[in-house]
Each structure stands twice: as C-alpha cells, then as structure tokens.
Amino acid sequence: MAYLSLIDAAMHLGMRVETVEYLTKNCPKPGESRKLKFVKSNEGPIFNEGELSSYAEYLTKPWPLPKEGTRPNIPKIFKDDVKEESYHGCAVCGHMDNGEVAHIEAVATTLNNAPSNLIYLCPNHHTKYDLGFKVNSNVTAEEIKAAKLLKRNARFRLLKYESLATKSLLSLIKFVKSVEEKIGTAKSKNLKTIHLAELNGLLAEVPGLVKAAQAQAKKDAPGTEPDKALVKVAPKLAAIAAEAPAKQTEKASRAKAKRLVSEVEEVLIEIDEVDCPHCGGRGLTGLVGDFCRYCKGSCVVIETKRDAYDADEIDEVLCPHCNGRGTTGLVSDLCAYCRGSCVVSHAKAQAYEPDEIDEVPCPRCTGRGTTGLAGDFCAYCKGSCTVSQAKAKLMTRTMSMRLTVHTAREKALRG
C-alpha cells in the first residue's frame, strides 16, 4: 500500500486538510475511540492508503445514538467541512442564507453521519429533497448525488492546486470550461441549477488562486511556456473573476467563465492533458473514493495515455458480491466484500466465496428488509436484508422460544 501526504489524504477522503488533522486527534463518534492512524515523517504526517479507505468505511457505519433522540449528532467539524465544500452556499442553487447540512441517504435508516453522506442545502431544497415524491417540487436522489460528486471533484482539484500551482490553475480553468458547457446540456432544470451554483463557486475561488500562482512565480521562475503565458495573463484573470455583475444571472456567470477561458485558450490547447478515460476525470472511483487506478487520482492523463487506454488491462472487475453497486440491502450498507469500492482485483474476484462472508438473510424478514403490507423497515435488520450469523442465531433462538411459549399457551387454553 502506498503512503500519502496530508493533502493527498484529504483528496482521498474528500475532506479539507483541517478535518483530516482533526481525525488524527479525535474520534468523531461519541463513546468510541478510533482515530485516523498516520506515520510521522520529516515532511509531516503520512497516511497508509489502506488505513484511509478503512477509516472512510468506519465513518459510514451506524453512529451511536444520543441518550435522548433518534438521530446521532453531526460534529461541528463535519458541518464546517461540508459548508466549505459548498462555498457556504446551497449545493443546488448557491443560495447562502440559512443553509442546512442535510443527509443524502436518510439518517433515520442509515445512522450515517460521514461527510460523504452530507451535503449543504438551503431550507427550500432541503425540504424538496426530503419530500421528493411530490410532483413538480422534487429534487431527486440522483441529482443530489450528482451535486455531491461535483463538489468533491472541485475540491479535489482545489486541494491539488496547493502543491502544483500554475499547472493546476490551468487545469482548474479547464474544469470551469467543462462546468460551463454542462449548464447548456443539463438534462434537468435542477442539474442546470447545480452546475450554475458550482460555476459561481469556482469563479469566486479564482482570484485567490491566481494570487497564489503569482506569488509562486516570483519565488520560482516559471520555466515552461504555459507557465510563462499564465503569469503574463494572471492579472487579467484575477480582474475578470473579481468583477461583480450588476445581476448574477446564468447568462452573466457563463459569460464571465467564457472570458476567463478565452484568455488562456491557446495555453489550454498546449497543455497535454485530457480527462482520464477510466474515471471520467473524477480522479476517484467507487462509493468510498478510491484513487483511480489509471490516472492515480490526477483526474487527467496525457493524450497518448488516453489513446492507449484498455480497460481490460486494469486489474479490477465488478465486485461479485454486490455486482458493482458498492452497497447491499435496502438502506445501502457498504458491500461486505468490496467495502464500497464497487470493484475488486481479479484475484479477489476469483477467491470470492459467499459462505465466507459473515452475513445471512435476516430470519425475521427472510431477507426482504421490510415487514408488513406498508413495507416498514424490518425492526431487526433495519432494512439491511442481512445480519451476521451470530445475530441470525440469536433471532432464531428467540423466535423458537416465542413459538414454544405460544404453543404452550394454546395447549393450556384448550385444556
């Protein structure tokens, strides 16, 4: 397993650096003590990639309930992380007043307070998402998940910028171009609004990033032609991004983005990078954010590498336990075999033995995950459909004892 720097660990987990540092010193789950493990080095803390994936999985597992109430409390550090991820504005519309941290998968059934299951929404879109079944007023789960993915992709590139400066600024502007184009091709009004909100958030970040690039240029003289060209147009980029339009409309935001891109269009052409064909430019794969095995988390590859891409040459296949979904059951528990990665190596796929996984169909709901005509979540497996073998044996014994008592009562009444 590779060891990652603090910034790379933040990218891997999809969190800000401050949150990762917090997790090395504190366990976010009340009453529990597990902290994120790291190794000290001369360059600062470094993290084992396997430990990061394991900790991400730990955070998604059910959180302990408080003494009073039916929902676990969200730590302030996670709330702040999600707010910053969304530029302190609604992930759907960008509205910045009275925002609320919302759960992507219902906390009532998952008890999942991991940042990967949290998103920042205005009260209006929070309500629309919670009441998504209402016609003409809904925000679908797919749209919310698309917004979360967009936020995480943007954060990945912003974190990456801290160590790569000018090249990453150009990469970010290419991402601005991509987001702007997707506004025009969005398949729904909500997706268009989501991309517009992200575009406005990215534009607000550009002046600070340009300033940092200029500072680095003074310290380290730029060597490549793209570096030199960027330094030359940097003041104009900052000026364009800092302009405050009379009214922030879709037309104004897209026009500003196009002006930014046009200033560096020739430089962008010279940059030999395209979205990774394996992860689609995300840099991450699966539900838990594993680094892409082709671009190694870079989001982009050179054109020759893209042209040479052959999915069959990558050592990964769909998980045989969850069929590539990454989750099992009605409440989307992380798959017990791939742990949310959706894929496994060829060797692990061949070694797959269902009987070796400690899960069997819930004996109370017979694996359906629900009971009754109204489809209530099973009170024993909580919608997971499966339970551990020990838990299944306990329920079987309990049911057997209840049946024995019931039979005895019937005999007594007949007698």
Order of alpha helices (4+ residues) and beta strands (2+ residues): beta-alpha-alpha-beta-alpha-alpha-beta-alpha-beta-alpha-alpha-alpha-alpha-alpha-alpha-alpha-beta-beta-beta-beta-alpha-beta-beta-beta-beta-alpha-beta-beta-beta-beta-alpha
